C-alpha cells in the first residue's frame, strides 16, 4: 500500500510540474525520472497509471536532456529528480 501511495504522490507532483511549466491540461509529455532503485521499481509497477494520469508518451529513467522543466523531490526520504518536456 505504501508503494501505491508513493505512486499517487509522484503523479500529483508531476501534475503540479506540468502546471508550473505552463503546459495545457491536454498536452502530452515526455517524462524522465532519476532516483533510487526503489523509486524506479514503483514507477515500473505502476507504469500504465503514470502514463495515463500524466499523459506521458514516454517515461525514461536517468538524467534528462537539456531543455526540460526539472524539479527535485523528496518522497518519504526517496530523493528523485523529475523532468518533463512537451511532446
DRENFIVO-515494 format. One record per residue (C-alpha): x, y, z; residue number from 0; residue in three letters. Coordinates in pm, whole numbers, plus 50000, padded with zeros to 5 digits. Layout:
// DRENFIVO-515494
rec east: X	north: Y	up: Z	resi: NUM	resn: ALA
...
// end
This chain:
// DRENFIVO-515494
rec east: 50000	north: 50000	up: 50000	resi: 0	resn: UNK
rec east: 50289	north: 50233	up: 50064	resi: 1	resn: UNK
rec east: 50408	north: 50190	up: 49705	resi: 2	resn: UNK
rec east: 50065	north: 50291	up: 49575	resi: 3	resn: UNK
rec east: 50073	north: 50599	up: 49796	resi: 4	resn: UNK
rec east: 50418	north: 50692	up: 49666	resi: 5	resn: UNK
rec east: 50296	north: 50641	up: 49308	resi: 6	resn: UNK
rec east: 49994	north: 50868	up: 49366	resi: 7	resn: UNK
rec east: 50212	north: 51132	up: 49534	resi: 8	resn: UNK
rec east: 50465	north: 51132	up: 49250	resi: 9	resn: UNK
rec east: 50186	north: 51161	up: 48990	resi: 10	resn: UNK
rec east: 50044	north: 51455	up: 49188	resi: 11	resn: UNK
rec east: 50382	north: 51626	up: 49185	resi: 12	resn: UNK
rec east: 50423	north: 51564	up: 48812	resi: 13	resn: UNK
rec east: 50080	north: 51721	up: 48754	resi: 14	resn: UNK
rec east: 50194	north: 52026	up: 48952	resi: 15	resn: UNK
rec east: 50513	north: 52038	up: 48744	resi: 16	resn: UNK
rec east: 50306	north: 52041	up: 48426	resi: 17	resn: UNK
rec east: 50122	north: 52349	up: 48554	resi: 18	resn: UNK
rec east: 50445	north: 52517	up: 48667	resi: 19	resn: UNK
rec east: 50595	north: 52455	up: 48323	resi: 20	resn: UNK
rec east: 50294	north: 52625	up: 48162	resi: 21	resn: UNK
rec east: 50161	north: 52317	up: 47985	resi: 22	resn: UNK
rec east: 49796	north: 52287	up: 47885	resi: 23	resn: UNK
rec east: 49592	north: 52014	up: 48052	resi: 24	resn: UNK
rec east: 49574	north: 51820	up: 47724	resi: 25	resn: UNK
rec east: 49947	north: 51846	up: 47638	resi: 26	resn: UNK
rec east: 50129	north: 51517	up: 47610	resi: 27	resn: UNK
rec east: 50474	north: 51497	up: 47766	resi: 28	resn: UNK
rec east: 50794	north: 51301	up: 47781	resi: 29	resn: UNK
rec east: 50897	north: 51222	up: 48136	resi: 30	resn: UNK
rec east: 51236	north: 51148	up: 48292	resi: 31	resn: UNK
rec east: 51280	north: 51017	up: 48645	resi: 32	resn: UNK
rec east: 51616	north: 50980	up: 48821	resi: 33	resn: UNK
rec east: 51631	north: 50838	up: 49170	resi: 34	resn: UNK
rec east: 51664	north: 50527	up: 49379	resi: 35	resn: UNK
rec east: 51609	north: 50173	up: 49258	resi: 36	resn: UNK
rec east: 51308	north: 50158	up: 49489	resi: 37	resn: UNK
rec east: 51151	north: 50454	up: 49313	resi: 38	resn: UNK
rec east: 51224	north: 50304	up: 48971	resi: 39	resn: UNK
rec east: 51051	north: 49984	up: 49084	resi: 40	resn: UNK
rec east: 50743	north: 50183	up: 49192	resi: 41	resn: UNK
rec east: 50723	north: 50356	up: 48854	resi: 42	resn: UNK
rec east: 50769	north: 50028	up: 48667	resi: 43	resn: UNK
rec east: 50497	north: 49854	up: 48873	resi: 44	resn: UNK
rec east: 50255	north: 50141	up: 48807	resi: 45	resn: UNK
rec east: 50380	north: 50228	up: 48458	resi: 46	resn: UNK
rec east: 50037	north: 50240	up: 48291	resi: 47	resn: UNK
rec east: 49896	north: 50453	up: 48574	resi: 48	resn: UNK
rec east: 50181	north: 50704	up: 48532	resi: 49	resn: UNK
rec east: 50136	north: 50722	up: 48155	resi: 50	resn: UNK
rec east: 49759	north: 50765	up: 48171	resi: 51	resn: UNK
rec east: 49748	north: 51018	up: 48456	resi: 52	resn: UNK
rec east: 50031	north: 51239	up: 48331	resi: 53	resn: UNK
rec east: 49970	north: 51199	up: 47955	resi: 54	resn: UNK
rec east: 50328	north: 51075	up: 47922	resi: 55	resn: UNK
rec east: 50415	north: 50940	up: 47579	resi: 56	resn: UNK
rec east: 50749	north: 50810	up: 47708	resi: 57	resn: UNK
rec east: 50889	north: 50752	up: 48056	resi: 58	resn: UNK
rec east: 51266	north: 50723	up: 48083	resi: 59	resn: UNK
rec east: 51489	north: 50658	up: 48381	resi: 60	resn: UNK
rec east: 51803	north: 50862	up: 48425	resi: 61	resn: UNK
rec east: 51915	north: 51214	up: 48352	resi: 62	resn: UNK
rec east: 51701	north: 51436	up: 48133	resi: 63	resn: UNK
rec east: 51821	north: 51611	up: 47820	resi: 64	resn: UNK
rec east: 51873	north: 51985	up: 47804	resi: 65	resn: UNK
rec east: 51559	north: 52193	up: 47762	resi: 66	resn: UNK
rec east: 51333	north: 52011	up: 48008	resi: 67	resn: UNK
rec east: 51148	north: 52157	up: 48304	resi: 68	resn: UNK
rec east: 51320	north: 51991	up: 48604	resi: 69	resn: UNK
rec east: 51240	north: 51969	up: 48975	resi: 70	resn: UNK
rec east: 51393	north: 51778	up: 49266	resi: 71	resn: UNK
rec east: 51158	north: 51599	up: 49504	resi: 72	resn: UNK
rec east: 51175	north: 51402	up: 49827	resi: 73	resn: UNK
rec east: 50918	north: 51124	up: 49864	resi: 74	resn: UNK
rec east: 50939	north: 50993	up: 50218	resi: 75	resn: UNK
rec east: 51318	north: 51006	up: 50208	resi: 76	resn: UNK
rec east: 51346	north: 50888	up: 49848	resi: 77	resn: UNK
rec east: 51519	north: 51168	up: 49661	resi: 78	resn: UNK
rec east: 51433	north: 51200	up: 49296	resi: 79	resn: UNK
rec east: 51477	north: 51435	up: 49005	resi: 80	resn: UNK
rec east: 51184	north: 51461	up: 48767	resi: 81	resn: UNK
rec east: 51189	north: 51628	up: 48427	resi: 82	resn: UNK
rec east: 50908	north: 51696	up: 48182	resi: 83	resn: UNK
rec east: 50903	north: 51822	up: 47826	resi: 84	resn: UNK
rec east: 50604	north: 51879	up: 47599	resi: 85	resn: UNK
rec east: 50586	north: 51644	up: 47302	resi: 86	resn: UNK
// end
